[in-house]
Amino acid sequence: MIIRDIVVHLIEKRADTGPSTLSLSPECIAPSPTLEHFLEELNKVYNSKPSKVFGSFIDLKNDPQEKQPAESESINSSKALLNSLLEKQINFIDYSHQSMNLLKHYIDSASKATGGYMVFVHYTLFGSDFMLIVMLNNVAGIAVDNNLGLNNINYLDISKVHLAARIDLTLWQDDPQSGRYISMIRGNESNKLSEYFRLFIGSDETINSKQETSDLLTAVSQYCEDNIQDDEQKSQFKKKSAEYCLEQADKGQNVVLKDFSGYVADSAVDDFMNYIKSEQYELNNEISPNKTVIRRFNKISGRNQQVSITINEEALGDTVIYDADKDTLTLTDLPASLKTQLLNR
């Protein structure tokens, strides 16, 4: 990761109170090992969030959900501000200050919304430029000092990203019609409560990562049923598909169907590609992988009031035997922890 610029500002607001107040930093944060570690962790947390939504910039004046106040003509949109930054009409600090004023404009109209620390990061990763905008909360903690005493401290809780958006600047410039160069996460916020953040970013929500990942893996499963006879080969094909998608998710990268097909289908690339791109599935050329959906793939599960069972599909016929006539399930090679609990009963 190449860090180009980073700055942190503060917007303070309590629910059901008056307008927010801004505390703006006058300069960027200087490079340091601490900063690099912070951004690596922040990027890792962002990539790990499963329920992202994807979209592109829209004209908010045409958005029926957005009520334009009288002063809105004097406020630039996030899209306009980014354009000015990329065209070097304004510098990064000016961009972040104007963005904070834009955020204030929207958060003040959301009575239940609260503020936080706003992190703006311009960075390059894998040859693409990104703008990451994250709201974090300050939380209280306790640290041990050099004399082994206890001290109260405040720190940014990176593990619980409040609200965030990442704009793929390179994709936006190269393919503005892609419809997926903006990704957003909303933490535990309800859609209604965090709507101000979407309006601040100026994005629609055209793509749901859960749904498109589910559609892709459904296509993989059906391809296996229709084209692969051997059960072991089916299992390996599905396992390979899931591993590839999970690896891309860990790196924060999309699954490009052409590359995905070449990896999992080997000599049957064209047949597989034509199958999953058929009108039946209507998959995009790129899929934003959702970890939650991927981890459930190839698993069989069920529960009642007394039992909850989850098994990997590849274990069927091996360490898990189902007898349909007797309606019984036989398990062998039990987990050590389960055996210990059983023996101690």
Protein Blocks (a to p, Z undefined) as FASTA:
>chain_A
ZZfbdcdddddddehiacddddddfbdcdddfklmmmmmmmmmmmmmpmbbcddddddfk
lpmkbccdfklmmpccfklmmmmmmnopacfklmmmmmmmmmmmmmmmmmkbccdddddd
dddeehiacdddddddddddddddfkopacddddddfklcfbdcdddfklmmmmmmnopm
bccdehjacfklmmmmmmmnopacfbcfklmmmmmmmmmmmmmmmmpmblklmmmmmmmm
mmmmmmmmmnopacdfklmmmmmnmmmmmmmmmmmmpmklopafbdcddfklmmmgopac
dddfkbccdddfklgoplpccdfklopacdehiafklmmmmmmZZ
